[in-house]
Amino acid sequence: MNTTQLTVLAIKYMREAKKESLQTVLEELHPYDLAELYRALPEKHHFRFLTYLTSKQIADLLMELEQEIQMEVLHKLGIEKSSKVMDIMDNDDLADMLSEISEEKLEEYLSAMHKDESKSVQQLMSYPPETAGGIMTNEFVWIRDYYSVREAVDKFKTFAGLTRNIYYLYVIDENKKLVGVVSYRDLLLADLNEKIEDIMFSRVLSVPIEMDQEEVAQLIQRYDFLAVPVVDEKNVLKGIVTVDDVIDVFIEEANEDIEKLSASGKSIDFSTKATTASFRRLPWLILLLFIGLITGSILDGFEQTLSQVVALIFFMPMIAGMTGNTGTQSLAVVVRGLVTNTLEKRTILKLVWREFKVGTMIGITCGLLVFTVASIWQGDLVFGMIVGISLLITLIIGTMAGTIIPLILYRIGIDPAVASGPLITTLNDIFSLLIYFGIATTFLHLLI
Amino acid sequence: MNTTQLTVLAIKYMREAKKESLQTVLEELHPYDLAELYRALPEKHHFRFLTYLTSKQIADLLMELEQEIQMEVLHKLGIEKSSKVMDIMDNDDLADMLSEISEEKLEEYLSAMHKDESKSVQQLMSYPPETAGGIMTNEFVWIRDYYSVREAVDKFKTFAGLTRNIYYLYVIDENKKLVGVVSYRDLLLADLNEKIEDIMFSRVLSVPIEMDQEEVAQLIQRYDFLAVPVVDEKNVLKGIVTVDDVIDVFIEEANEDIEKLSASGKSIDFSTKATTASFRRLPWLILLLFIGLITGSILDGFEQTLSQVVALIFFMPMIAGMTGNTGTQSLAVVVRGLVTNTLEKRTILKLVWREFKVGTMIGITCGLLVFTVASIWQGDLVFGMIVGISLLITLIIGTMAGTIIPLILYRIGIDPAVASGPLITTLNDIFSLLIYFGIATTFLHLLI
């Protein structure tokens, strides 16, 4: 059954007030499908639909929805029902949701919640969003190293409701310091009477609570972990980051890279409103507009050359465009490379040298091609030389700019977002026109 | 200890022939770190280093290395040792590695391997690479529904060596059809005497063997699964795709999106050779070069207008650049949106309408700005109007081109790679110059 069919069926059952029939359908749905259904339902049915759901189902639904719709749901539920639902939600998702709520509303919700749930989520909310602390959950089961496997399994059975997405039990000592890890798999393979300290893996890798989420994600990806424990400066276990959150981090980071490359402004997706999208895109565009005007004013300085050989203009879009294209290509290689590579001096030098060679090879090939075309078109070998040599030089410079600018920014700790695709393209426009018309002006006497 | 320190230590131990000291260090390393060490070692030490590793360690190493270095390692090992190592490798990684080897070499390796291993990997190699079959492993543990939990755990204990990255046991019937799934967690929580059919989850989601890897990845991400079973058309269980492979798919797909947006050519990373990188980038660049020349030849048609009002040229880079920028922004939104959205008619119409509004708002803002600047700069209101109105129109068209072209390509099943960023930028160049000089020529009599 696809979403449209589901929607029709849900509306039918609501119209006929068949609560139980609707529940039978809903029980079959994964949280993701439930959220798809909610989004597809016309707004006038939302309130009634929510009254047909169990608290558990509303919690599942909320954890899948984007913040705008979450707020709508909370509003429809009211404080009391909302806090009941919040008690059931996973703490990390709850903390993300609450981070968008106004101060006073937040107080209301928190005070209506269970005391320990509310305390635990407030603690999570205190960590910066894009760090290990910001994406971890603090609902996990810990065991002690002197437990037997039987005791560990018993404790696990008691608290299993809390550990939906966690695949390891973490072992701590009397000071709550992390000393080891045992996977569900280890527990299954062990004898019930064995001691945890004998079967646990004690060289457990953990991450500091303030580590950047991208680094956490890299670590989990490199080592194929399902989860990684998060500790404070005293090695006290504070929480767990799980692999499903890491997938979201990778998608988020890839989107950010693409936003940088296209200067398309922060987080615009299919459901962003037109005015919001415009406001997010405009700052970049206005900056680029003025840079474009500066480029144009450079031409002002070459007015004499231009009016003497108008044909020079015909090759301007091609030269500027090609320099921009090759710069964007290099930029893409660098930005994506940073996702999986650690930047050491050796790597940087190798990369810059490689790109220089690439720029030269591309420059020679394209320069020769254009030399031929331009010479034939304009019937003038000198003219062909000017265009061909200009292209060779601008392609090398364009490649270098696309490689070095983001590397420098990254190295000195500035977000390479500043080196976004259109910005490099626009800078390359300036370089290329200066070089092209500079060379042309120098050899002008040979042309006329 | 970082990679450089490790490298120095490894070379020291090799020089002193201290095999055991080196082993003590190596045992502490995760496969990822082992691969980092191998890459950092100067090539002359590679052979000796390999002789110091156990077969298991070489298998771990191979599974982390990129194909170029894998081939080098196999060559150094020789057929006999290589096939011993291959017997230990995970089948999915092995199949990927072998897919790059020449036909005759492959025969040699396969015939030196264990019969069932070789048969099993050959089967995996028969599936296309970017499908569920291409990324799945066929080493998994199945159980029957009439087993007790105790029997299931016993079977798991026997075959545990095979199931490194799998977190569920799959339940099949007498025809090997998939009928349910049990997680390690379920097994831990259950009583040993319970029947599998009573604790298994029978509405198990599976994917067909030919499903595109991107869809498989989306499914795992949406439902927060750790693995998903792969079945053939008769619902017979054929293999498992695990979450660690899915992370790699997301990174791969994001890289592909960025390659499309920047037309930077297939899979160029930090270690690609300069000539290879040039050859991969050149086809696009040469195509774009000719489109750029066509753009230039358009200007040829407006030669008279140009020579009469040279100042028109000053605004050409800005107008062409801005149209390209806004097109790239829209393109990025569409390409990334396709990662997490399903394209229904409703979604498409909403998106196109949204982007039209965005284009108009951006166009009006930037048009007014440029009108002001151009009027003051050139001291001519009509001139300002021509530039401002041209920008308004080209921005709307640029936004629309960046939205509609990739959507159409996607809809009719052509890879939107064709609608790469530079291509849209170049097309927008043509549109914008035609509009700009068209408008200018129409109102030329008012200017001079």
Interface residues (C-beta under 8 A of the other chain):
Chain A: E28 H30 P31 Y32 V153 F156 K157 A160 N165 Y167 Y184 R185 L187 L188 L189 R203 I220 Q221 R222 Y223 D224 L226 V243 D244 V246 I247 D248 F250 I251 A254 N255 D257 I258 E259 L261 S262 A263 S264 G265 I268 D269 F270 T272 K273 A274 T275 A277 S278 R281 L282 W284 L285 I286 L288 L289 G292 L293 T295 G296 S297 L299 D300 E303 L306 S307 V310 I313 F314 F315 M316 P317 M318 I319 A320 G321 M322 G324 N325 T326 T328 Q329 S330 L331 A332 V333 V335 R336 G337 V339 T340 N341 T347 K350 L351 R354 K357 V358 M361 I362 T365 C366 L369 V370 V373 G421 P422 T425 T426 D429 L433
Chain B: E28 H30 P31 Y32 V153 F156 K157 A160 N165 Y167 S183 Y184 R185 L187 L188 L189 R203 L205 I220 Q221 R222 Y223 D224 L226 V243 D244 V246 I247 D248 F250 I251 A254 N255 D257 I258 E259 L261 S262 A263 S264 G265 I268 D269 F270 T272 K273 A274 T275 A277 S278 R281 L282 W284 L285 I286 L288 L289 G292 L293 T295 G296 S297 L299 D300 E303 L306 S307 V310 I313 F314 F315 M316 P317 M318 I319 A320 G321 M322 G324 N325 T326 T328 Q329 S330 L331 A332 V333 V335 R336 G337 V339 T340 N341 T347 K350 L351 R354 K357 V358 M361 I362 T365 C366 L369 V370 V373 G421 P422 T425 T426 D429 L433
